[in-house]
Amino acid sequence: MADPVVLYEERQSLAIITINRPEKMNTLNDAVIQGIADAIDEATASPEVSSIIIRGAGPCFTAGYDLNPGSNERGGRNWRPRYGAPSVDPRPGAWDPVRDYAFMGHNMRRFMKLWECPKPVIAELHGYALGGGTDLILCADLIFMAEDAIIGYPPSRVYGTPTTMMWVYRVGLEHAKEFLLSGDQIDAATAHRIGLVSKVFPREQLSAETEKYAKRYANIPSNQLALNKLLINQAFENMGLRTTQMFGTFFDGVTRHTEEALRWRESFGEIGFRETIRRRDGPFGDYGERPR
């Protein structure tokens, strides 16, 4: 049998969730997203767990949504929105915004389990966290980053908007516009400077240092942790976070169905997935096109 795409283990006071799809750069599909949500629920219910770490197996945390043809995410051949209503056979290019919103909203709500979990969640970022992966990782309470890692939302250039839309709440107006209008990559030093991540470690020390830090929460009563997290989160809820997420999720569907987005998607079959990504990022000289 194939290995599960999400691994869960409890180690003393820690729950460790590992995205386990390294051969696909830990790209997100429905099985991965549901596996993470289920693991958060399991850690929340465990009386032994005081804090949670989420990390990725292999070369990166996650390269974002699985956009390859045939995937079951975001318009792939097997894409099925979650919306229980009658439908008609659509004409080519037709888009049902309510079905799209229901599908992507389901993903967004599962990402938000990190935010809503009463226990501290630390995201351990190495390699890349890109696109939809940032929708996930920015819902964690803290992010610890390897000093050679990259985070960013390249779909800002074409084919997406953030659904959980934590950017403006975590880094403020100026930096949210700087990186979402351009889609520019963010290295570890910049991420730490702008307050996007809490700590930066050498790659070989990242896991050990993250676990060392997370174990300290075992010395604090669980109700104290839960109430402090709820209080902090509520301040951002009061700023309109949920409304922002509603628009972010709806606009994500809009940006995937413009003429430019449809042509970009079609280019996967015309020039190949890798060349399509290269042409998107080449003018900016970042992500896979950055100088080595």
Steps between C-alpha positions, in 0.01 A plus 500: 500500500612855430626706790241743641531852360488645853680344796401552862693413813498599865836536667478588869309831506530559124276406212696499175312521170705432187386558144630184335488548125866580432500358148243771413671777701229448763249671273151530644209289385181404680658202675783714639269780615261257666790313657628820659153591626452153650842514665422838657176353638688201641762721666229726640323201658815345648552579870871426461561769238580856604623632163509406132769518232415476131783431255567349158693187400769518235629814329238755608201582717267529200514644150130590518198350329542209260434668165617220274242373250286226650529627855181543701577855603414842361374410155680171436328242288347325802399819680168470683369796701331423832153644459182295526278662240361401159722583207486510124767389257714813462604638166879525440653766721192541719564572866264462794633741765291347779632149436854633477456697823359192676797290391775747585314609814513139618877508460525835676298379797724196538810723495339711771500203735858604583372843602203364696687220678525588873860374509801688359586399143850561366566470126852380424596634157787369291550515126187668366155602621328639191156602379228301673763376742513849646123488550576209731821606668384852588217351706756358744575692817874520436723429202860385542697515177822350367749769404505381137121464462266703281138603555275683256177523304594484130135445395466876556650529151224290345252239624416571861448709810564386859193331649585516871646846431714522814761718332373843595434389857847354544719756322288816467387706204834602347659155489175325404480723193872466430484122474145434382494756218827364363499137611869548591670227697596565863824360637549414865682819595225713348224287651653544845554874451137567404361279776366227275692231691610477862837327477756401238739207542759320287322224307676221691386644835144596406312190618692460824464867591130502413434197718707644784296820492164325471567273798503803729124532463461184713586719800196726448144392585305407189212731592743791536640431153153467351370823652803706398483367144127569483550853630770584246306344214184684597671835444555402136151352467369840610700666220288314244714193435207277403361756256845540343519122459160489334613752238843338465344160430247642253759715321727196474237337281461817294874522430504138382231568240616817330606475135862535609465221757333264254772558243765447768341170599477390138872559460564198726400282208660718235849560640501288816453575867863583575538740208175674596630559852838611362337766283293625792795540737783568254442878475523523879805274534368316805375161622621239253650773280715666764879501448670201656 
